[in-house]
Amino acid sequence: MRQKNGFKKGITDGLPICIGYFSVSFAFGVFAVSNGMSVIEAVLISITNLTSAGQLAAVPIICAGGSFIELALSQLVINSRYLFMSASLSQKLSSQMSVVQRLIVSFGNTDEIFAVALSNDTQLEARYMYGLILTPFLGWTFGTLAGAVAGNILPSVIVSALGVAIYGMLTAVVLPQIKKSKSMALCAFIAIVLGCCFEYLPFLSSLPGGFAVIISAVIAAAVLAVAAPVKMQEEENACD
Amino acid sequence: MISMRFLICLAVMASVTYLLRMLPIVVLRQKIKNRFLLSFLHYIPVAVLSVMVVPAVFYASDSIVSAAAGFAVALVLSFFEKSLIQVACAACAAVFVVEIIMKYL
């Protein structure tokens, strides 16, 4: 049966994500302007990308005058998880959904929207997905605006403190996953050791930071993919 | 004023991110079968996020000492699986307190 108020339900389901996004993107806005970006640039990035980790990685690359290749590769590696999430989401979307509707829904497949969408028992209608994407999108956009504006007028000691907010959030995302699995912990450890090599060793440290993140992460994930491959029947868990 | 370079950067990052989300939804109709690829995609988020945090977090505030204090607080609260907002706010508060203390030492 087709849900009458699919859009409304989507809006409601998206509200908690919206609130969370407002605070995360506030920190992104502060981070962007403290790296030298303008308010409008920070907001444009949030409107067109709607992704936390990728945007965070892009700011230093853009501000340091990095190459377009470095920027594209950083987004490719950091956001490659969306390939998997979208593949999974595609199985849940209503078969009546048109290509145009799929093109629109694709834009909003973030980690959190994906998680909430998949928690539904029914096939997902386009109207529901629009609602579920709209509220977090607004939270993300206006949070960035508020953070970018505040970052320009807040005292420096506050901006300095807010600088760690986004890293705190990333820690809160990663650590519970590391805690659950030894191979995840090993993966994180290898990535961090490689990342530190790129940061501190002579010669290696001349490589732009974006590449250091990409290379470290790809090597760590590839090593673990060989050493501790996922069980094939655990496909559903693998996308968490 | 927005530079041409920024607009190209914006187009590059937005299109890469969008293509990654869009292609499987529009093109791919079957589940991925390759075990290495599945495993790689399973590990890549944690690998990326970890190396993005360390060592960069230590340079996120005005001093390495206060940043380390903030990160330590974030690690402890994350270990006890507090919410993203709680962890972030506590980390900021720790940095703030340490920097105020350092000013008067």
Interface residues (C-beta under 8 A of the other chain):
Chain A: G20 S23 V24 A27 S38 I40 E41 L44 I45 T48 N49 L50 T51 A53 G54 Q55 L56 A57 A58 I62 F68 L71 A72 Q75 L76 V77 I78 N79 S80 R81 Y82 L83 F84 M85 S86 A87 L89 S90 Q91 L93 V99 R102 L103 V105 S106 F107 N109 S156 V157 I158 S160 A161 L162 G163 V164 A165 I166 Y167 G168 M169 L170 T171 A172 V173 V174 L175 P176 Q177 I178 K179 S183 M184 C187 A188 F189 I190 A191 I192 L194 G195 C196 E199 Y200 G209 A212 V213 S216 A217 V218 A220 A221 A222 L224 A225 V226 A228 P229 V230 M232 E235 A238 C239
Chain B: I2 F6 I8 C9 L10 V12 M13 A14 V16 T17 Y18 L20 R21 M22 L23 P24 I25 V26 L28 R29 K31 I32 R35 F36 L38 S39 F40 L41 H42 Y43 I44 P45 V46 A47 V48 L49 S50 V51 M52 V53 V54 P55 A56 V57 A60 S61 D62 S66 A67 G70 F71 V73 A74 L75 L77 S78 F79 E81 K82 S83 L84 I85 Q86 V87 A88 C89 A90 A91 C92 A93 V95 F96 E99 I100
